[in-house]
Amino acid sequence: MARLTPFRTILPRPDLGQAGGPASTLWAVSAQTIELLGERARLATWRDGVVAHLAPTATRPLSAEFVTDCLDWLQARGYRSVVTSALSAAECPGFLRAGFELHEELDLLAHDLGGLPSVPRGLRRARRRDRPEVIEVDTVSFPPFWRLHDGGLEEALAATPSVRFRVAGKSREALAGYAIAGRGGDTGYLQRLAVHPAARGRGLGRALVVDALVWLRRRGASQALVNTQRTNEGARALYQACGFTLLPEGLSVLAREL
């Protein structure tokens, strides 16, 4: 029988990804881990109490048998459907054999943190009182699937050992955008980025990206990763204009009804 333990720390993964306009991350709450014979995954409530989030946390791809055990565990607890974290091609087979189907394809981009411009002005450190406005900006920036949910912002800020949370907008003005970047080891992640639709076209997205990259370089990262929906040409163009390179292999979010 699988052994369940509380899961308190989100592990940094390059495929916990950015998608939407211009970047987003699929965050889950109320997480536990399930472990059996060396295979390990993170199971969590994601939305509405009936949608679960399943993410591999082991170094090797999960088997179809283990994924099926996870599905049985979730179904017994009232979940109706499951979505995965953003998976590499090597991680997909066990899920596909367990009945998952493709929900979303993501492009994965990397930056070597070289040749960065100076830190742009007009950004500031996010404060706790900014968080309701950050959620508002996020809500109008993303389609429902990729929006932050209850607890999602706190999960994003806790995802990596080091984090930078910046906003665009003066203290007494409405927030125009925000970015969350994190570092785990020598790899940096642009975890979340959003600009209010009414404030786009003013260079705020680029400023937030550059600020994150400069911070990651100062913190000792050797590269930065970001991902975005394959259909989101605007986000991909922004990242490439900021020096990111499209990697040959993308990522996939899979889903399955229970």
C-alpha positions as CSV (number, residue, x, y, z in Angstrom):
1,M,0.0,0.0,0.0
2,A,1.2,3.5,-0.8
3,R,2.6,5.6,2.1
4,L,1.2,9.1,2.5
5,T,3.1,11.9,4.2
6,P,2.4,15.7,4.5
7,F,3.9,17.8,1.8
8,R,5.0,21.2,2.9
9,T,7.6,22.4,0.4
10,I,7.1,22.9,-3.3
11,L,10.0,21.5,-5.2
12,P,11.5,23.8,-7.9
13,R,10.9,22.4,-11.3
14,P,11.7,24.0,-14.6
15,D,8.4,22.7,-16.0
16,L,6.2,24.3,-13.4
17,G,5.4,26.6,-16.1
18,Q,4.5,29.9,-17.6
19,A,1.7,30.1,-20.0
20,G,-1.0,32.6,-20.9
21,G,-0.3,36.3,-21.4
22,P,2.5,36.6,-20.9
23,A,3.3,34.0,-18.3
24,S,1.6,31.8,-15.8
25,T,2.1,28.9,-13.5
26,L,-0.2,26.0,-12.5
27,W,-0.2,26.0,-8.7
28,A,-1.8,23.6,-6.4
29,V,-2.7,23.6,-2.7
30,S,-3.4,21.1,0.1
31,A,-0.7,18.9,-1.2
32,Q,0.5,15.5,0.0
33,T,3.0,13.1,-1.4
34,I,2.3,9.4,-2.2
35,E,5.2,7.0,-2.4
36,L,5.4,3.3,-3.3
37,L,8.5,1.2,-4.1
38,G,10.6,4.2,-4.9
39,E,8.1,6.0,-7.0
40,R,6.9,9.3,-5.7
41,A,4.3,12.0,-6.7
42,R,2.7,15.1,-5.3
43,L,-1.1,15.0,-5.1
44,A,-3.0,18.1,-4.4
45,T,-6.4,19.8,-4.6
46,W,-6.3,22.3,-7.4
47,R,-9.7,23.8,-8.1
48,D,-13.2,23.6,-6.6
49,G,-12.3,20.7,-4.4
50,V,-13.0,18.2,-7.2
51,V,-10.0,18.7,-9.5
52,A,-6.7,17.2,-8.4
53,H,-3.2,18.1,-9.4
54,L,-0.6,15.3,-9.9
55,A,3.1,16.0,-10.2
56,P,6.0,13.6,-10.3
57,T,8.6,14.4,-7.7
58,A,11.0,11.4,-8.2
59,T,14.0,11.5,-10.5
60,R,12.7,8.8,-12.8
61,P,9.5,8.8,-14.8
62,L,6.4,7.3,-13.1
63,S,5.0,3.9,-14.2
64,A,1.5,3.5,-15.4
65,E,0.8,1.2,-12.5
66,F,1.9,3.8,-10.0
67,V,-0.2,6.6,-11.7
68,T,-3.2,4.3,-11.7
69,D,-2.7,3.8,-7.9
70,C,-2.7,7.6,-7.5
71,L,-5.9,7.9,-9.5
72,D,-7.6,5.2,-7.4
73,W,-6.6,7.1,-4.3
74,L,-7.9,10.4,-5.6
75,Q,-11.2,8.9,-6.9
76,A,-11.8,7.3,-3.5
77,R,-11.6,10.8,-2.0
78,G,-14.2,12.4,-4.3
79,Y,-12.1,13.9,-7.0
80,R,-13.6,14.0,-10.5
81,S,-10.7,14.9,-12.7
82,V,-6.9,15.3,-12.6
83,V,-4.4,17.6,-14.3
84,T,-0.7,17.1,-14.3
85,S,2.2,19.5,-13.9
86,A,4.0,20.4,-17.1
87,L,5.7,17.2,-18.1
88,S,8.8,16.5,-20.3
89,A,8.5,14.0,-23.1
90,A,10.2,11.4,-20.9
91,E,7.7,11.8,-18.1
92,C,4.5,11.4,-20.3
93,P,4.4,7.7,-21.2
94,G,3.3,6.4,-17.8
95,F,0.5,9.0,-17.7
96,L,-0.7,8.3,-21.2
97,R,-0.8,4.5,-20.6
98,A,-2.9,5.3,-17.5
99,G,-5.5,7.0,-19.7
100,F,-4.4,10.7,-19.6
101,E,-4.8,12.9,-22.7
102,L,-3.1,16.0,-23.9
103,H,-4.6,19.2,-22.4
104,E,-2.0,21.8,-23.3
105,E,1.3,22.0,-25.1
106,L,3.9,24.4,-23.8
107,D,7.1,25.9,-25.3
108,L,10.1,25.9,-23.0
109,L,12.7,28.7,-23.4
110,A,16.1,29.3,-21.8
111,H,18.3,32.3,-21.2
112,D,22.0,32.2,-20.5
113,L,21.8,35.4,-18.4
114,G,24.4,37.1,-20.6
115,G,24.2,40.5,-22.2
116,L,21.5,41.9,-19.9
117,P,20.6,45.6,-20.0
118,S,20.6,47.7,-16.9
119,V,17.8,47.3,-14.4
120,P,14.7,49.3,-15.5
121,R,13.1,51.9,-13.3
122,G,9.5,52.1,-12.3
123,L,9.3,48.8,-10.5
124,R,9.2,48.2,-6.8
125,R,9.1,45.4,-4.2
126,A,5.7,44.0,-3.7
127,R,4.1,44.4,-0.3
128,R,1.6,42.3,1.4
129,R,-1.1,45.0,0.9
130,D,-0.5,44.7,-2.9
131,R,-1.6,41.1,-3.0
132,P,-5.4,41.7,-3.6
133,E,-4.5,43.9,-6.6
134,V,-2.0,41.4,-7.8
135,I,-4.8,38.8,-7.9
136,E,-7.0,41.3,-9.8
137,V,-4.3,41.8,-12.4
138,D,-3.8,38.1,-12.7
139,T,-7.5,37.4,-13.1
140,V,-7.9,39.8,-16.1
141,S,-4.7,38.6,-17.7
142,F,-5.3,34.9,-18.0
143,P,-7.9,32.5,-19.1
144,P,-9.7,30.6,-16.3
145,F,-7.5,27.5,-16.4
146,W,-4.3,29.5,-15.8
147,R,-5.5,32.0,-13.2
148,L,-4.3,32.0,-9.6
149,H,-6.7,30.4,-7.3
150,D,-7.0,30.6,-3.5
151,G,-3.6,30.0,-2.0
152,G,-1.9,30.1,-5.4
153,L,0.0,33.3,-4.9
154,E,1.4,32.0,-1.6
155,E,2.4,28.7,-3.3
156,A,4.2,30.6,-6.0
157,L,6.2,32.6,-3.5
158,A,7.2,29.5,-1.6
159,A,8.2,27.5,-4.7
160,T,11.9,28.1,-4.6
161,P,14.5,28.8,-1.9
162,S,15.1,32.4,-3.2
163,V,12.3,34.5,-4.7
164,R,11.8,38.0,-6.1
165,F,8.4,39.5,-6.2
166,R,8.1,42.8,-8.1
167,V,5.2,45.0,-9.2
168,A,4.8,47.9,-11.7
169,G,3.0,50.9,-10.2
170,K,3.6,53.5,-7.6
171,S,2.3,52.9,-4.1
172,R,-0.8,55.1,-4.5
173,E,-1.5,54.0,-8.1
174,A,-3.3,50.9,-9.4
175,L,-0.9,48.1,-10.1
176,A,-0.2,47.6,-13.8
177,G,1.7,44.3,-13.6
178,Y,3.8,41.9,-11.5
179,A,6.5,39.2,-11.8
180,I,7.7,36.4,-9.6
181,A,11.1,34.9,-10.2
182,G,12.8,32.2,-8.2
183,R,16.2,30.4,-8.0
184,G,16.8,26.7,-7.1
185,G,20.5,25.7,-7.3
186,D,22.1,27.3,-10.3
187,T,18.8,27.5,-12.3
188,G,16.4,30.4,-12.3
189,Y,12.7,30.4,-13.1
190,L,10.5,33.1,-14.3
191,Q,7.5,31.7,-12.4
192,R,4.7,34.2,-13.0
193,L,4.3,37.3,-15.1
194,A,1.3,39.4,-15.9
195,V,0.5,42.9,-17.2
196,H,-2.9,44.4,-17.0
197,P,-4.5,44.5,-20.5
198,A,-5.0,48.3,-20.2
199,A,-1.3,48.8,-19.4
200,R,0.2,46.7,-22.2
201,G,2.3,48.2,-25.0
202,R,4.3,50.4,-22.6
203,G,7.2,48.1,-22.1
204,L,6.2,46.9,-18.6
205,G,6.4,43.2,-19.5
206,R,9.9,43.6,-20.8
207,A,10.9,45.6,-17.7
208,L,9.6,42.9,-15.4
209,V,11.4,40.2,-17.3
210,V,14.8,42.1,-17.3
211,D,14.5,42.9,-13.6
212,A,14.0,39.2,-12.9
213,L,16.9,38.1,-15.1
214,V,19.3,40.6,-13.6
215,W,18.3,39.5,-10.1
216,L,18.8,35.8,-11.0
217,R,22.3,36.6,-12.4
218,R,23.2,38.5,-9.2
219,R,22.0,35.5,-7.2
220,G,24.4,33.1,-9.0
221,A,22.0,31.4,-11.4
222,S,23.7,30.3,-14.7
223,Q,20.5,30.1,-16.7
224,A,16.8,31.0,-16.5
225,L,13.9,29.0,-17.8
226,V,10.3,30.0,-18.6
227,N,7.5,28.2,-20.5
228,T,4.4,29.5,-22.2
229,Q,1.5,28.1,-24.2
230,R,2.4,27.1,-27.7
231,T,-0.5,29.1,-29.0
232,N,0.6,32.3,-27.2
233,E,2.7,34.0,-29.8
234,G,2.8,37.3,-28.0
235,A,4.4,35.8,-24.8
236,R,6.9,33.8,-26.9
237,A,7.8,37.0,-28.8
238,L,8.3,38.9,-25.6
239,Y,10.7,36.3,-24.2
240,Q,12.7,36.0,-27.4
241,A,13.0,39.8,-27.5
242,C,14.4,39.6,-24.0
243,G,17.1,37.1,-25.1
244,F,15.4,33.7,-24.4
245,T,16.0,30.9,-26.8
246,L,13.3,28.4,-27.8
247,L,14.4,24.9,-26.8
248,P,13.7,21.9,-29.1
249,E,11.6,19.9,-26.7
250,G,8.6,21.5,-25.1
251,L,6.4,20.4,-22.3
252,S,2.9,18.9,-21.9
253,V,0.0,19.3,-19.4
254,L,-2.1,16.2,-19.4
255,A,-5.6,15.6,-18.0
256,R,-8.0,12.8,-17.2
257,E,-11.5,12.4,-16.0
258,L,-12.1,10.0,-13.1
